[in-house]
């Protein structure tokens, strides 16, 4: 090979090396998303939006961390995951079942029958039992944790019917499947409840997500509540059955200054788009979180007690105390699952401005 030929070959090889380095440096579509399991934690990642979701199945299947470009958007007042595991409380995105929020007595009604709790079992407490008894259970089983070119996701299953102490309090055999899915920087949480019992099963579940912004303090946040009515509450936080226009509470529900409110309120008649979804938002200096709920979430509780630096937009299948208010003719939207059928709904957490 003469000198000229060697030079040509050298140039071609150099160009090939440069081209390969460029190709190898650019992640493929399939590499954008990942799902990893390590030390009992499932981590979903979208590298393009720099979003990472962390879930601990052994403590209620709770998503305890959602970071966007390194900024934590979930309130999690624990120094470590180990501390949370040793004394779990409501934080992150907990699941509330078989009912969410308060009941007005130590009993509930379903299909015209009264079911009185066995308080000696210890899994139901208080004169106004609240938030069910599965929010920190270790009985979730991971079905899969995967990713592809479009998303990463993790699905877990809770076999409620296998727990005698649960069935003693809520005697409707069922399973719950929950899928956390991360796509385009948006976290979607889908819940499927399959009724295995021979009677219709009432649906009064919900979620209690704790959100925070990191670019400004609580008193600088503005919220938008996509609802038309507020359920008036008694001093014990139980709805009276009366509703009023939301403007009587929030003069401007599309842009309310959070500093003016101390919130633990129930809102209904949600404002839906063409797909049946409703949106609740909190905005800081530039960061914004939208919580979008599907049509089978019929109410939202907004919880933001001053001066705590968090806000909860809680997707609810029904209002507080719906099981008992339905029996008294004060609530008309309680859903139920026919025997052998499945109830399904989802909500989304959509960050922007990070």
For each residue, the residues with C-beta under 8 A, 3 or more apart:
1: 5 6 9
2: 5 6
3: 6 7
4: 7 8
5: 1 2 8 9
6: 1 2 3 9 10
7: 3 4 10 11
8: 4 5 11 12
9: 1 5 6 12 13
10: 6 7 13 14
11: 7 8 14 15
12: 8 9 15 16
13: 9 10 16 17
14: 10 11 17 18
15: 11 12 18 19
16: 12 13 19 20
17: 13 14 20 21
18: 14 15 21 22
19: 15 16 22 23
20: 16 17 23 24
21: 17 18 24 25
22: 18 19 25 26
23: 19 20 26
24: 20 21
25: 21 22
26: 22 23
27: 31 32 47
28: 31 32 149
29: 32 149
30: 33 147 148 149
31: 27 28 34 47
32: 27 28 29 46 47 48 149
33: 30 44 45 46 47 147 148 149 150 151 152 182 183
34: 31 43 44 45 47 147 152
35: 42 43 44 45 145 146 147 152 153 154
36: 42 43 45 145
37: 41 42 43 142 145
38: 41 43
39:
40: 56 57 58
41: 37 38 54 55 56 81
42: 35 36 37 54 55 56 57 142 145 154 180
43: 34 35 36 37 38 52 53 54 55
44: 33 34 35 52 53 55 145 147 152 153 154 180 181 182
45: 33 34 35 36 51 52 53 152 182
46: 32 33 49 50 51 52 152 182 183 184 185
47: 27 31 32 33 34 50
48: 32 185
49: 46 68 184 185
50: 46 47 68 69 70
51: 45 46 66 67 68 69 182 185 187 351
52: 43 44 45 46 65 66 67
53: 43 44 45 63 65 66 180 182 187
54: 41 42 43 63 64 65 66
55: 41 42 43 44 61 62 63 64 154 180
56: 40 41 42 59 60 61 62 64 81 84 85
57: 40 42 61 140 141 142 156
58: 40 85 138 140
59: 56 62 64 84 85 88 136 138
60: 56 88 94 95 134 135 136 137 140
61: 55 56 57 95 140 156 158 178
62: 55 56 59 88 91 92 93 94 95 135 136
63: 53 54 55 66 74 92 93 180 187 189
64: 54 55 56 59 74 76 81 84 91 92 93
65: 52 53 54 72 74 76 92
66: 51 52 53 54 63 72 73 74 187 349 351
67: 51 52 70 71 72 73
68: 49 50 51 71 73 185 351 354
69: 50 51 354
70: 50 67
71: 67 68 214 215 287 354
72: 65 66 67 76 212 214
73: 66 67 68 211 212 213 214 289 349 351
74: 63 64 65 66 91 92 93 209 210 211 212
75: 91 92 210 211 212 309 310
76: 64 65 72 84 91 92 210
77: 91
78: 81 83 84 91
79: 83
80: 83 84
81: 41 56 64 78 84 85
82: 85 86
83: 78 79 80 86 87
84: 56 59 64 76 78 80 81 87 88 89 91
85: 56 58 59 81 82 88
86: 82 83
87: 83 84
88: 59 60 62 84 85 135 136
89: 84 136
90: 94 131 135 208 210
91: 62 64 74 75 76 77 78 84 94 210
92: 62 63 64 65 74 75 76 209 210
93: 62 63 64 74 189 207 208 209 210
94: 60 62 90 91 135 136 207 208 209
95: 60 61 62 134 135 176 178 191 205 207
96: 99 100 101 131 132 134 135 205 206 207 208
97: 100 132 134 160 176 205
98: 132 134 160 166 170 172 204 205
99: 96 103 108 129 131 132 170 204 205 323
100: 96 97 131 132 204 205 206 207 208 314 316 317 320
101: 96 130 131 206 237 266 301 316 319 320 321
102: 128 129 130 236 237 238 320 321
103: 99 106 107 108 128 129 130 321 323 324
104: 128 236 238 321 324
105: 127 128 324
106: 103 116 117 119 124 127 129
107: 103 114 115 116 117 324
108: 99 103 114 115 170 323 324
109: 112 113 114 115 323 324 326 327
110: 113 115 172 199 200 201 202 323 336
111: 199 200 202 336
112: 109 327
113: 109 110
114: 107 108 109
115: 107 108 109 110 169 170 171
116: 106 107
117: 106 107 121 124 129 169
118: 121 124 168 169
119: 106 122 124 125
120:
121: 117 118 124 165 168 169
122: 119 125
123: 133 165 166 169
124: 106 117 118 119 121 129 133 169
125: 119 122 129
126: 129 130
127: 105 106
128: 102 103 104 105 236 237 238
129: 99 102 103 106 117 124 125 126
130: 101 102 103 126
131: 90 96 99 100 101 135 208
132: 96 97 98 99 100 135 170 205
133: 123 124 137 166 169
134: 60 95 96 97 98 137 139 158 160 166
135: 60 62 88 90 94 95 96 131 132 208
136: 59 60 62 88 89 94
137: 60 133 134 140 158
138: 58 59
139: 134 158 159 162 163
140: 57 58 60 61 137 156 157 158 178
141: 57 156 157 158 159
142: 37 42 57 145 154 155 156
143: 155 156 157 177
144: 153 154 155
145: 35 36 37 42 44 142 153 154 155
146: 35 152 153 154
147: 30 33 34 35 44 151 152 153
148: 30 33 151 152
149: 28 29 30 32 33
150: 33 183
151: 33 147 148 181 182 183
152: 33 34 35 44 45 46 146 147 148 181 182 183
153: 35 44 144 145 146 147 179 180 181 182
154: 35 42 44 55 142 144 145 146 179 180
155: 142 143 144 145 177 178 179
156: 57 61 140 141 142 143 177 178
157: 140 141 143 175 176 177 178
158: 61 134 137 139 140 141 175 176 177 178
159: 139 141 162 163 175
160: 97 98 134 163 166 167 170 173 174 175 176
161: 167 173 174 175 196
162: 139 159
163: 139 159 160 166 167
164: 167 168
165: 121 123 168 169
166: 98 123 133 134 160 163 169 170
167: 160 161 163 164 170 171 173
168: 118 121 164 165 171
169: 115 117 118 121 123 124 133 165 166
170: 98 99 108 115 132 160 166 167
171: 115 167 168 197
172: 98 110 195 197 199 201 202
173: 160 161 167 195 196 197
174: 160 161 193 194 195 196 197 201 337
175: 157 158 159 160 161 193 194 196
176: 95 97 157 158 160 191 192 193 194
177: 143 155 156 157 158 191 192 194
178: 61 95 140 155 156 157 158 189 190 191 192
179: 153 154 155 188 189 190
180: 42 44 53 55 63 153 154 187 188 189
181: 44 151 152 153 187 188 189 190
182: 33 44 45 46 51 53 151 152 153 185 186 187 188
183: 33 46 150 151 152 186 188
184: 46 49
185: 46 48 49 51 68 182 350 351
186: 182 183 348 349 350 351
187: 51 53 63 66 180 181 182 348 349
188: 179 180 181 182 183 346 347 348
189: 63 93 178 179 180 181 207 346 347 348 349
190: 178 179 181 344 345 346
191: 95 176 177 178 205 344 345 346
192: 176 177 178 342 343 344
193: 174 175 176 201 203 205 337 342 343 344
194: 174 175 176 177 337 341 342
195: 172 173 174 200 201 337 338 339 340 341 342 343
196: 161 173 174 175 340
197: 171 172 173 174 201 339
198: 339
199: 110 111 172 339
200: 110 111 195 336 337 338 339
201: 110 172 174 193 195 197 336 337
202: 110 111 172 322 323 326 334 335 336
203: 193 296 317 318 334 335 336 337 343
204: 98 99 100 317 318 322 323 334
205: 95 96 97 98 99 100 132 191 193 316 317
206: 96 100 101 297 301 314 315 316 317
207: 93 94 95 96 100 189 314 315 347
208: 90 93 94 96 100 131 135 303 312 314
209: 74 92 93 94 291 312 313 314 349
210: 74 75 76 90 91 92 93 310 311 312
211: 73 74 75 282 289 291 310 311 312 313 349
212: 72 73 74 75 309 310 311
213: 73 216 221 282 283 284 287 289
214: 71 72 73 284 287
215: 71 284 285 286 287
216: 213 220 221 284 285 287
217: 220 221 309
218: 221 258 259 304 306 307 308 309 310 311
219: 258 259 307
220: 216 217 259 284 285
221: 213 216 217 218 257 258 259 282 283 284 311
222: 255 256 257 258 282 283
223: 256 258 280 281 282 283 302 304 311
224: 253 254 255 256 279 280 281 282 283
225: 246 250 253 256 267 280 300 302
226: 253 270 271 278 279 280
227: 230 246 253 267 268 269 270 271 278 300
228: 245 246 268 269 270 271
229: 243 244 245 246 267 268 269
230: 227 243 244 245 246 248 249 265 266 267 268
231: 239 240 242 243 265 266 267 268 299 319 320
232: 239 240 242 243 244
233: 237 238 239 240 265 266 320
234: 237 238 239 240
235:
236: 102 104 128
237: 101 102 128 233 234 264 320
238: 102 104 128 233 234 320 321
239: 231 232 233 234 242 266 319 320 321 325 330 331
240: 231 232 233 234
241: 325 328 330 331
242: 231 232 239
243: 229 230 231 232 268 269
244: 229 230 232 248 249
245: 228 229 230 248
246: 225 227 228 229 230 249 250 253 267
247: 250 251 252 253
248: 230 244 245
249: 230 244 246 265
250: 225 246 247 253 256 261
251: 247 256
252: 247 255 256
253: 224 225 226 227 246 247 250 256
254: 224
255: 222 224 252
256: 222 223 224 225 250 251 252 253 260 261
257: 221 222 260 261
258: 218 219 221 222 223 261 263 282 304 311
259: 218 219 220 221 306
260: 256 257
261: 250 256 257 258 304 306
262: 304 305 306
263: 258 302 303 304 305 311
264: 237 301 302 303 305
265: 230 231 233 249 301 302
266: 101 230 231 233 239 299 300 301 316 319 320
267: 225 227 229 230 231 246 270 299 300 301 302
268: 227 228 229 230 231 243 298 299 300 319 333
269: 227 228 229 243
270: 226 227 228 267 278 293 297 298 299 300
271: 226 227 228 278 279
272: 275 276 277 278 295
273: 276 277 278 279
274:
275: 272
276: 272 273 294 295
277: 272 273 292 293 294 295
278: 226 227 270 271 272 273 292 293 297 300
279: 224 226 271 273 290 291 292 293
280: 223 224 225 226 290 291 293 300 302 313
281: 223 224 288 289 290 291
282: 211 213 221 222 223 224 258 288 289 311 313
283: 213 221 222 223 224 287 288 289 353
284: 213 214 215 216 220 221 287 288 353
285: 215 216 220
286: 215 353 354
287: 71 213 214 215 216 283 284 351 352 353 354
288: 281 282 283 284 351 352 353
289: 73 211 213 281 282 283 349 350 351 352
290: 279 280 281 348 349 350 352
291: 209 211 279 280 281 313 315 347 348 349 350
292: 277 278 279 347 348 350
293: 270 277 278 279 280 297 300 315 345 347
294: 276 277 297 345 346 347
295: 272 276 277 345
296: 203 317 335 343 344 345
297: 206 270 278 293 294 300 315 316 317 345 347
298: 268 270 316 317 318 319 333 335
299: 231 266 267 268 270 316 317 318 319
300: 225 227 266 267 268 270 278 280 293 297 313 314 315 316
301: 101 206 264 265 266 267 312 314 316 320
302: 223 225 263 264 265 267 280 311 312 313 314
303: 208 263 264 311 312 314
304: 218 223 258 261 262 263 308 310 311 312
305: 262 263 264 308
306: 218 259 261 262
307: 218 219
308: 218 304 305
309: 75 212 217 218
310: 75 210 211 212 218 304
311: 210 211 212 218 221 223 258 263 282 302 303 304
312: 208 209 210 211 301 302 303 304
313: 209 211 280 282 291 300 302
314: 100 206 207 208 209 300 301 302 303
315: 206 207 291 293 297 300 345 347
316: 100 101 205 206 266 297 298 299 300 301 319 320
317: 100 203 204 205 206 296 297 298 299 335 343 345
318: 203 204 298 299 322 323 331 333 334 335
319: 101 231 239 266 268 298 299 316 322 325 331 333
320: 100 101 102 231 233 237 238 239 266 301 316
321: 101 102 103 104 238 239 324 325
322: 202 204 318 319 325 326 331 333 334
323: 99 103 108 109 110 202 204 318 326 327 334
324: 103 104 105 107 108 109 321 327 328
325: 239 241 319 321 322 328 330 331
326: 109 202 322 323 329 330 331 332 334
327: 109 112 323 324
328: 241 324 325
329: 326
330: 239 241 325 326
331: 239 241 318 319 322 325 326 334
332: 326
333: 268 298 318 319 322
334: 202 203 204 318 322 323 326 331
335: 202 203 296 298 317 318 343
336: 110 111 200 201 202 203
337: 174 193 194 195 200 201 203 341 342 343
338: 195 200 341
339: 195 197 198 199 200
340: 195 196
341: 194 195 337 338
342: 192 193 194 195 337
343: 192 193 195 203 296 317 335 337
344: 190 191 192 193 296
345: 190 191 293 294 295 296 297 315 317
346: 188 189 190 191 294
347: 188 189 207 291 292 293 294 297 315
348: 186 187 188 189 290 291 292
349: 66 73 186 187 189 209 211 289 290 291
350: 185 186 289 290 291 292
351: 51 66 68 73 185 186 287 288 289 354
352: 287 288 289 290
353: 283 284 286 287 288
354: 68 69 71 286 287 351
